[in-house]
Structure formats: C-alpha cells, structure tokens
Amino acid sequence: MTEILIFAAFLAFVLFLVAGRGKKYAAILGWTLVVVNLLMEVPDYLVQDNLLYPAIAVMSVPFLAITILRLLAEDQTILQLSSAAAVATLIFVPFSFMPLFRDALISAVVGQAVWLLHAFGYPVQIEGWNIILLNGFATEIILTCTGITAIAILLGVAAGSRDLSIKQGIYAFLIVVPTIYFLNILRVVVVFIAWSDQWFSFLPDPTGTTEFGAGYASFFWGHNVFAELFSLVILIVIALGLFRIIPQLATFARDLIHLYTIEVRGLIRFAGL
C-alpha cells in the first residue's frame, strides 16, 4: 500500500509541475497522499522503536489542513513549497521504485561503511549483501539508511526557489549531496560501533525488547536518539548554508514560518485551547 501511495503522490506532483490553473488541486492531492502514507507507516516505525517519524506523522495532520486551505487561496509561498515537494519527489521516487538505483545506492553505502570500519580496526563482515556483521551484532542497511531522503528534500527546497541561477544550483548541489552522503556513512559507522561496543549499555532500554539480543539499548540510543538528533542538526546547518548561497531561500523560509505560525495559532483559538 505504501508503494502505491508514494507512486500516486509522485504522479500528483508531476501533474502539479505541468498543470495550468488547476495545479493547486494536484498539489492538494500530492500533499494528502504524502500525509496518508506517513500515517500508515506509523505502526512500522513504532515496531522499529523510532519515535521521530511517528511524531512527524502526527504533526503532519494540522500541517495538511493549513496547506490545503492556503493552496485553495493560491498562496504563492505554499505553491513554492509544493514545487519543492514536487522536485524532492522526482528525485526520491526512482531510488524507491527502481531496484537498479536502490540496490546500487545501498551497496555503495555498505561497501564504504565496511571500508571505514576496517580502517577503524573493526573486522566486520557482509552477510547477504546489505547486512554488516561483527560478533553477533548485525545492522541491515536499507534505503532509509542511505541519506537519499534528506538529499531529495534539500535539493527540492533549493530547486523550488524562485529565480534560481545555474551557479546557485551548482553550489547547492555541491553543498547538499557530498556532505549528506559522507556524513550519513559516518553515521552508519558510528551507530554500528556504538551497537557492537555497547556504548550506551548503561542507559535503560525503553523498548524492553529481546528480539535483537542483549544490549539493544546501545542500538536504540545510538540509532533512534543520538543519530536522529545529529541528523537534525546537520540538516539545519546545511539549510543555513543554502540560505547564504540562495538569499531568496532565506526569505522564503521566514515567510513559511510566519505563515504556519499564524495559521497554527488560528487553529488553536478555533479549537478553544
């Protein structure tokens, strides 16, 4: 079902990019499908003990309501945001649906992470083709472990900017892609070392799971907490870098924050909270 929703969102955003006066309805459909997909994935993320994406899914509901209202009003800021989402979708979908692209990217991340682990003195092995293994500790590398989602989002934001010059586009690509790709490999390596060396075994395991063996607390805190926080900080830093390169992007961000702040306050007042 998830793949169907993602592909349908892809088609909706493609239509948004090529449509004329009715493009706002294509954008509404695209955003709705994205949010529905997020909500449907919540159970899977909870099984993985991931708290960030379920929180994003919950917050996406009022976001969707505001976005739909502003699209119906043909708000230019939200139309620009929809352009960014459309470009991000165009970048992400080939890796999601085409095994050649997906497997090549995963294999590259696995190979480079293993090389780096060997350089750090960890004689890890590859089981199958995408599982890193050492002394009974295993980490499976899937598409979400490659950084492609963050790359697609930030490139989409940059490409969706009004009056983007070729020079700005090239600089944005060079800041986003190599930086996220390298830091993501470093993240995979550090999480695996934290897992295999039991860095956080002194912390409680809030999941209480025994499915992955003893010491799962180190993986939970390393992967689901500290690595997520690290990724968030990196995204903010890269976004600030993009603002320096593309000044109009900073203006867009301020307008977007201002718009949603006002609308959220209006929803709160409407709800009587």
Secondary structure, DSSP 8 states (H G I E B T S, - for coil): -HHHHHHHHHHHHHHHHH-STTHHHHHHHHHHHHHHHHHHHHHHHHHTT--HHHHHHHHHHHHHHHHHHHHHTT-HHHHHHHHHHHHHHHHHHHHHH-HHHHHHHHHHHHHHHHHHHHHTT---EEETTTEEEETTEEEE--GGGTTHHHHHHHHHHHHTSTT--HHHHHHHHHHHHHHHHHHHHHHHHHHHHHHHTTTTTTS--TT---TT-TTHHHHIIIIIIIHHHHHHHHHHHHHHHHHHH-HHHHHHHHHHHHHHHHHHHHHHHHHT-
